[in-house]
Each structure stands twice: as structure tokens, then as C-alpha cells.
Amino acid sequence: MSNGYKKFLLLWGASLISASGSGMSSFALGIFIYQKTGMSSMTGLMILAGFLPGLLFSPFAGVLADRHDRRLLMLMGDGLSITGLLCILFSLQFLHETFLIGGILLGAAISSGFSSLVEPSFRATISDLLEKEEYTKASGMVQLIPASRYLLSPVLSGLVLSIAGIRSILFLDILTILITLPVTYAVRKEMKGVCRPVEAKLGEDLKFGFHIIYDKKGLWVLVMLGILVSFCLGTVQTLMIPMLLSFGGESFAGFATTISAFGMLAGGLILGRVSIKKDLTYILQFALFGMGFFMAAFAWRENKIMVCLFGFCLFLSLPFANTAMDYLVRVTVPSVHQGKAWGLIGLISQVGYVAAYALTGVLVDFIINPFMQKESGIARAVLALIGRGEGRSAALMIILAGAFLMIIALTLPCRNEIRKLEEEHVLDAA
């Protein structure tokens, strides 16, 4: 194990702790708002508030990561995100119910905005620390960080929520950040801080980063593919809680979310022990098809065993798709430009999440649910297939997203641009 990889593992561990605390807050707030409003669209709005600001700021954060000390940016992002949590605590304590939801949404947005400083710097630092042959292993480990938000976090969040309330969860989230900051600082202090010369304006840097992605056709196709995949995953994230709460309650919602996230953990651990250097296009295709199939199966019936099993398989497939796309980006974009590249890739490819958070809950509340309640011939046929229940409208939307993802996977072999991207890397390596 190289010295760079050891440093990476320490950075990874600190990020994992912070993400676990964030996962507890996010899960608890999702349940809190859904129980307060009874609307899937409000759950989606909560997720959107915690996601969109970070997404919009990510390109600027990427440029900053290429211009300034990445260690400092990561510390600032982690530390200042606490202000958003304090805003939510203030809202819960002092605001009337009329303004409570707005205060929570504002706090989530503030925390998301500051947290955006972390991701591009962290990803770019990985490329600085590791050798090329360590990229896929590191990628698998990195994917465990977002997975940690759904591992023990939902179970712990549900337990603390029932015993001590949502304020205690927010305080625990702040505590994980306060514990993580000094650990992270101690590790990053050993790294050489780099302040790169500023030769171009911010807008010019962003434009240059865009051309890096757009001018390489295979890379641009990957980014567009990322939009579609993120839309399908965002649909699951938005509608998972309404679907699970309808037949399993809070405890089962937390348990099923955790079991599903262990699938991502398993996939990440597998990739952490295996170095993948070829057939990335095929791996991507099979992973996407598996994700679509298991996504549809996950929502098919109100069966707790099936939900947990197929949720696990769904998130087991995800790291393989992410790793294939991640590796192709890393070997295509020079390390010196990866900060701005990752920032823009994050912005563009995750537009699908924004669309899913903003639209899928609305579609369920105002189109699918009224359609299902009318019980026309088509509606009765659908209900006969997927079952009846309060959360079946949300389940139907998830099933449709899974079917769409399978279609995308089946058409992937037609995209020769991605295959050429892989072939070019093989030739360069030779």
C-alpha cells in the first residue's frame, strides 16, 4: 500500500464520519416533513433544498479547487455547513408552523451551499495522492461515503427520533462535524498545500472546463448518460420514504433504507479489492440494466422481504456503474484540470436529480394518485399488478423509472463514443 493511499484512507475515514451525521439529519427531516404535510411533493422539495445550492455552486468550487489550497477549501466547507444546521434548530425552536417548513428548507440550502466546497477538492486530491492503478479501488471506497448516509444513519435516526426527537439528531450531526474537523486538519496538514497561479478569470476557467468535457464526444455522452441515471435514482430517493411509510412505518423505512445501502457498501468493498482496467463499457451496460430491473422489482409489491432484497441488489449495482464512468473521466482529463472538470460534471450530470426532486413528487400527488383513485380500466389493471395501498402511486413512479433505466442500458451498445473513449485509453497506456 502506497503512502498516498494511506493518506487517502485517513481522508476517507474523516469524510465518512461527517457523511453519517448528515445522513441522520436528512433522513429524520424527510420523515418529519412528510408526516407534517402528507405530500410526496414536499418530501421532494426538502431533498431539493438540500441538494440544489450545492449543485449550483459546484462548478465554482471546482475552479477554486484548481486555484487554491484544496485542504483549506475542504475544511471551510465542512465547518461552515454547521450554520445551516443551526438555522434548522432555530426554526424548530422559535418559528410558528406557518413558517417552520420554510426555515427548515433555508437551513438545508445553506448547509448544502457550503458543503459544495468539499466534493471537487476531495476528488481532485485523490488524483494527486494516488497512482492510476489505484483509481478504481479508491473510486469504490469513495462511493461508500454517500452510501454511509443510508447505512446505519437511517436506523439510528429512526431510533433517536422516536426517543429524543429531531433536535437531538441535529445536535449529533453538528457533533460529528466538530469531531471530524480536527482529525481532517491533522491529516491534511501533512499534505503539501498547493496554491496554483491564477492566470485566467473565473468565467474563463469555467468555459475552459466546459470545453474539456464537451469537446471530447465520449466524455460528453457519459455526462448526458449521468443525467438520465441521476433522474432515475432521484425518483427512488424522493419516493422511497412515502412508499415505505405507507405499509411499514418509520422503523421499517429506516431498516429497509439501511439494508439497501449495505448493497452499495458491498459493491464498494468488492471494487476496493478488485482493479478493473478493461471492458468498462460492458460493465457499465450490465450495471445499468441491473439497476433498472432491481429498481422496478423493489417497488413491485408491498412485501418487506422483497423490498429489502431488491433494494440491496439495486444499490449493489450502483458502484459498478459509477466506477466505470469515474475511471473513464479520470484517465481522460489531466489531473491539473480535474477540479473544474469534476465541478462541471457534477453540475451537468446531476441535473437529473434536480428534475426528479422537483417533478416526481408533484407527478405522484397531482397526476398518478388521482388517476389511480378513479380506477378506470387501465388503473384497475395496474393495481392488479402492483397491489393496492396508500403508497402504490409512488411505487408506480419508481417502477416506471426502473423500466426507463433498462431501456437506456439496452441502447448503450449503440453509443460507440464511450467505447472509443475506452479504446483510446488502452492505446495511450500501451
C-alpha positions in Angstrom: 0.0 0.0 0.0 1.5 3.3 -1.1 1.9 6.3 1.3 -0.5 8.2 -0.8 -3.2 5.5 -0.5 -2.7 5.6 3.3 -3.4 9.3 3.4 -6.4 8.8 1.2 -7.8 6.2 3.6 -7.5 8.7 6.5 -9.2 11.4 4.5 -11.9 8.9 3.5 -12.5 8.0 7.1 -13.0 11.6 8.2 -15.4 12.2 5.4 -17.3 9.0 6.2 -18.0 10.2 9.8 -19.3 13.5 8.6 -21.5 12.0 6.0 -23.0 9.6 8.5 -24.1 12.5 10.7 -25.6 14.3 7.6 -27.4 11.1 6.7 -29.1 11.0 10.1 -30.3 14.6 9.7 -31.5 14.2 6.1 -33.5 11.0 6.9 -35.1 12.5 10.0 -36.1 15.7 8.3 -37.6 13.8 5.3 -39.8 11.8 7.7 -40.6 15.0 9.7 -41.8 17.0 6.7 -43.7 14.1 5.2 -45.6 13.5 8.5 -46.2 17.2 8.8 -47.6 17.6 5.2 -48.6 14.1 4.0 -47.3 15.1 0.5 -44.6 13.4 -1.6 -44.0 16.7 -3.4 -43.0 18.3 -0.1 -40.5 15.5 0.6 -39.1 16.1 -2.8 -38.8 19.9 -2.1 -36.9 19.1 1.1 -34.5 16.9 -0.8 -34.2 19.6 -3.5 -33.4 22.3 -0.9 -30.6 20.2 0.5 -29.2 19.4 -3.0 -29.7 22.3 -5.5 -27.5 25.0 -3.8 -24.6 22.6 -3.6 -25.1 21.6 -7.2 -25.2 25.2 -8.5 -22.0 26.2 -6.5 -20.1 23.0 -7.5 -18.6 24.5 -10.7 -17.2 27.5 -8.8 -16.0 25.2 -6.1 -14.2 23.1 -8.8 -12.4 26.2 -10.2 -11.4 27.2 -6.6 -10.0 23.7 -6.1 -7.7 24.2 -9.1 -6.6 27.7 -8.0 -6.3 27.4 -4.2 -5.2 25.1 -1.4 -7.6 22.1 -1.5 -7.0 21.4 2.1 -8.4 24.8 3.2 -11.4 24.5 1.0 -12.3 21.1 2.4 -12.0 22.4 6.0 -14.1 25.5 5.2 -16.8 23.5 3.6 -17.2 21.1 6.5 -17.0 23.8 9.1 -19.4 26.4 7.6 -22.0 23.8 6.9 -22.8 23.9 10.6 -24.5 27.3 10.1 -27.3 25.6 8.1 -27.9 23.1 10.9 -28.1 25.9 13.4 -30.7 27.6 11.2 -32.9 24.5 11.3 -32.6 24.3 15.0 -33.6 27.9 15.3 -36.6 27.3 13.1 -37.7 24.3 15.2 -37.4 26.2 18.4 -38.8 29.6 17.6 -40.8 29.6 14.3 -44.6 29.1 14.1 -45.8 26.2 12.0 -46.7 28.6 9.2 -43.0 29.4 8.7 -41.4 26.2 10.1 -41.1 24.4 6.8 -39.6 27.5 5.1 -37.0 27.8 7.9 -36.0 24.1 7.6 -35.7 24.4 3.8 -33.5 27.5 4.2 -31.2 25.8 6.7 -30.8 22.8 4.4 -30.0 25.1 1.5 -27.3 26.9 3.5 -25.7 23.7 4.6 -25.7 22.4 1.0 -24.1 25.5 -0.4 -21.1 25.4 2.0 -20.7 21.6 1.6 -20.2 22.1 -2.1 -16.7 23.3 -1.4 -15.7 19.8 -0.3 -16.5 17.5 -3.1 -14.4 18.8 -6.1 -11.4 19.4 -3.8 -11.7 15.9 -2.3 -12.0 14.2 -5.7 -9.1 16.2 -7.2 -6.9 15.5 -4.1 -7.5 11.7 -4.8 -5.8 12.1 -8.2 -2.9 14.0 -6.6 -2.4 11.2 -4.0 -2.9 8.0 -6.0 -1.3 6.2 -8.8 -3.5 5.3 -11.9 -3.7 1.6 -10.9 -5.2 2.7 -7.5 -8.0 4.8 -9.1 -10.7 2.1 -9.3 -10.0 0.9 -5.8 -10.3 4.4 -4.5 -13.4 5.1 -6.5 -15.1 2.1 -4.9 -14.1 3.4 -1.4 -15.3 7.0 -2.3 -18.7 5.7 -3.2 -19.1 4.4 0.4 -19.2 8.0 1.6 -22.6 8.8 0.2 -23.6 5.3 1.0 -22.9 5.9 4.7 -25.8 8.4 4.7 -28.0 5.4 4.2 -26.2 2.6 6.2 -26.6 2.9 9.9 -27.8 6.5 9.7 -31.5 5.7 8.9 -31.7 3.1 11.7 -30.0 5.3 14.2 -32.0 8.3 13.1 -35.3 6.4 13.5 -34.3 5.2 17.0 -33.2 8.7 18.2 -36.2 10.3 16.5 -38.6 8.1 18.5 -36.8 8.6 21.8 -35.3 12.1 21.8 -36.8 13.9 18.9 -35.4 15.6 15.8 -33.4 18.3 17.7 -31.1 15.6 19.2 -30.4 14.3 15.7 -29.3 17.7 14.5 -27.0 18.2 17.6 -25.5 14.8 16.8 -24.8 15.9 13.2 -23.1 19.0 14.5 -21.0 16.9 16.9 -19.8 14.6 14.0 -18.6 17.7 12.1 -16.8 19.0 15.2 -15.1 15.7 15.8 -14.2 15.3 12.1 -12.6 18.8 11.6 -9.6 18.4 13.9 -8.9 14.8 12.6 -9.2 16.1 9.0 -6.9 19.0 9.7 -4.2 16.8 11.3 -4.2 14.6 8.2 -4.3 17.3 5.6 -1.5 19.3 7.4 0.9 16.5 6.3 -0.1 17.1 2.7 1.6 19.8 0.6 -0.7 22.7 0.2 -0.8 23.9 -3.4 -1.9 27.4 -4.4 -1.9 27.4 -8.2 -1.2 30.6 -10.1 -4.3 32.4 -11.3 -3.8 33.1 -15.0 -7.4 33.3 -16.1 -10.6 34.8 -14.8 -13.2 32.7 -13.1 -15.5 32.8 -16.1 -12.7 31.8 -18.5 -11.8 28.9 -16.2 -15.4 27.7 -16.2 -15.6 28.0 -20.0 -12.3 26.1 -20.4 -13.6 23.3 -18.0 -16.8 23.0 -20.1 -14.8 22.6 -23.3 -12.7 19.9 -21.7 -15.9 17.9 -21.3 -17.8 18.9 -24.4 -15.0 18.7 -27.0 -14.4 15.0 -26.1 -17.5 13.4 -27.5 -17.3 10.2 -25.5 -16.9 12.2 -22.3 -19.9 14.4 -23.1 -22.1 11.3 -23.8 -21.1 9.9 -20.4 -22.2 13.2 -18.8 -25.6 13.0 -20.6 -25.9 9.4 -19.5 -25.3 10.6 -16.0 -28.3 13.0 -16.2 -30.6 10.1 -17.1 -29.2 7.8 -14.4 -29.4 10.5 -11.8 -33.1 11.2 -12.7 -34.0 7.5 -12.0 -32.0 7.4 -8.8 -33.6 10.7 -7.7 -37.0 9.2 -8.3 -36.2 6.4 -5.8 -34.7 8.9 -3.3 -37.8 11.1 -3.4 -40.5 8.4 -3.3 -38.8 5.8 -1.2 -40.0 7.2 2.2 -43.6 7.8 1.1 -43.8 4.2 -0.3 -42.2 2.5 2.7 -44.1 4.5 5.4 -47.4 3.5 3.7 -47.0 -0.1 4.8 -44.1 -0.4 7.1 -43.9 2.6 9.4 -40.9 4.6 10.5 -38.8 1.8 11.9 -39.2 -0.3 8.7 -38.4 2.7 6.5 -35.2 3.1 8.4 -34.4 -0.6 8.3 -35.1 -1.0 4.6 -33.1 2.1 3.7 -30.1 0.7 5.7 -30.4 -2.8 4.1 -30.5 -1.2 0.6 -27.4 1.0 1.4 -25.5 -2.1 2.5 -25.7 -3.1 -1.1 -23.7 -0.1 -2.0 -21.3 -0.9 0.8 -20.9 -4.5 -0.6 -20.3 -3.2 -4.1 -17.8 -0.6 -2.9 -15.9 -3.2 -0.9 -15.8 -5.6 -3.9 -14.3 -2.8 -6.1 -11.9 -1.8 -3.3 -10.3 -5.3 -3.7 -10.5 -5.6 -7.5 -8.8 -3.4 -10.0 -10.8 -3.0 -13.2 -9.0 -1.8 -16.3 -10.9 -3.2 -19.3 -14.4 -3.9 -20.6 -15.7 -0.8 -18.8 -18.4 -0.3 -21.4 -19.8 -3.7 -20.9 -19.6 -3.4 -17.1 -21.5 -0.1 -17.4 -24.2 -1.6 -19.5 -24.8 -4.6 -17.3 -24.7 -2.5 -14.1 -27.3 0.0 -15.5 -29.6 -2.8 -16.6 -29.4 -4.5 -13.2 -30.1 -1.2 -11.5 -33.3 -0.7 -13.6 -34.5 -4.3 -13.1 -34.0 -4.2 -9.3 -35.5 -0.7 -9.1 -38.7 -1.9 -10.6 -38.7 -5.1 -8.5 -38.0 -3.0 -5.4 -41.4 -1.2 -5.8 -43.4 -4.1 -7.3 -45.2 -5.3 -4.2 -45.8 -4.3 -0.5 -43.6 -7.2 0.6 -41.0 -6.4 3.2 -38.6 -9.2 2.3 -38.8 -8.3 -1.4 -38.3 -4.6 -0.7 -35.1 -5.3 1.3 -33.7 -7.9 -1.1 -34.2 -5.9 -4.3 -33.2 -2.6 -2.6 -29.9 -4.3 -1.6 -29.4 -5.6 -5.2 -30.2 -2.1 -6.7 -27.5 -0.4 -4.7 -25.1 -3.3 -5.2 -25.2 -2.5 -8.9 -24.7 1.3 -8.5 -20.9 1.3 -7.6 -20.1 -0.7 -10.7 -21.8 1.8 -12.9 -20.2 4.8 -11.1 -16.8 3.3 -11.1 -16.9 2.6 -14.9 -17.8 6.2 -15.6 -15.5 7.6 -12.9 -12.5 5.8 -14.3 -13.1 6.9 -17.9 -13.2 10.5 -16.7 -10.0 10.2 -14.6 -7.9 8.8 -17.5 -9.3 11.3 -20.0 -9.0 14.6 -18.0 -5.5 15.8 -16.9 -5.1 16.0 -13.1 -4.4 19.7 -13.2 -7.8 20.4 -14.6 -9.8 17.8 -12.7 -11.1 20.3 -10.1 -13.0 22.3 -12.6 -13.9 19.2 -14.6 -15.5 17.4 -11.7 -17.3 20.6 -10.6 -18.9 20.9 -14.1 -19.6 17.2 -14.4 -21.3 17.3 -11.0 -23.4 20.3 -12.1 -24.5 18.9 -15.5 -24.9 15.2 -14.8 -26.9 15.8 -11.6 -29.5 17.9 -13.3 -31.4 14.7 -13.4 -31.6 14.7 -9.6 -33.0 18.3 -9.7 -35.7 17.2 -12.1 -36.6 14.2 -10.1 -36.8 16.0 -6.8 -38.8 18.8 -8.3 -41.2 16.8 -10.5 -41.7 13.2 -9.4 -43.5 14.1 -6.1 -45.7 16.5 -8.0 -46.5 13.9 -10.6 -47.4 11.4 -7.9 -49.6 13.8 -5.9 -51.4 15.5 -8.7 -51.4 13.1 -11.7 -50.7 9.5 -10.8 -52.6 9.4 -7.5 -55.8 10.9 -8.9 -55.6 8.6 -11.9 -55.2 5.6 -9.6 -58.2 6.7 -7.5 -60.5 6.9 -10.5 -59.9 3.2 -11.0 -60.5 3.2 -14.8 -59.8 0.1 -16.8 -56.1 0.9 -17.1 -55.9 1.9 -13.4 -57.5 -1.3 -12.3 -55.1 -3.4 -14.4 -52.1 -1.5 -12.9 -53.5 -2.0 -9.4 -54.0 -5.7 -10.0 -50.3 -5.9 -11.0 -48.7 -3.8 -8.2 -51.3 -4.1 -5.5 -53.4 -1.6 -3.6 -52.4 0.7 -0.9 -51.6 4.3 0.0 -48.1 4.2 -1.4 -48.8 2.5 -4.7 -48.8 5.7 -6.7 -45.2 6.4 -5.5 -44.3 2.7 -6.2 -45.7 3.0 -9.8 -43.4 6.0 -10.5 -40.4 4.1 -9.2 -41.3 1.1 -11.5 -41.5 3.4 -14.5 -38.1 4.8 -13.7 -36.7 1.3 -13.5 -38.1 0.4 -16.9 -36.7 3.6 -18.4 -33.2 2.7 -17.0 -33.4 -0.8 -18.5 -34.2 0.8 -21.9 -31.2 3.1 -21.5 -28.9 0.1 -20.8 -30.1 -1.8 -23.8 -29.4 1.1 -26.1 -25.9 1.7 -24.7 -24.0 -0.5 -27.1 -25.2 1.9 -29.9 -23.1 4.6 -28.3 -19.7 4.0 -29.9 -18.3 7.2 -28.4 -18.0 5.6 -25.0 -16.3 2.6 -26.4 -13.9 4.8 -28.4 -13.1 6.6 -25.1 -12.0 3.3 -23.5 -10.1 2.2 -26.6 -8.2 5.5 -26.7 -7.1 5.0 -23.1 -5.9 1.4 -23.9 -3.8 2.8 -26.8 -2.4 5.6 -24.7 -1.4 3.1 -21.9 0.3 0.9 -24.5 
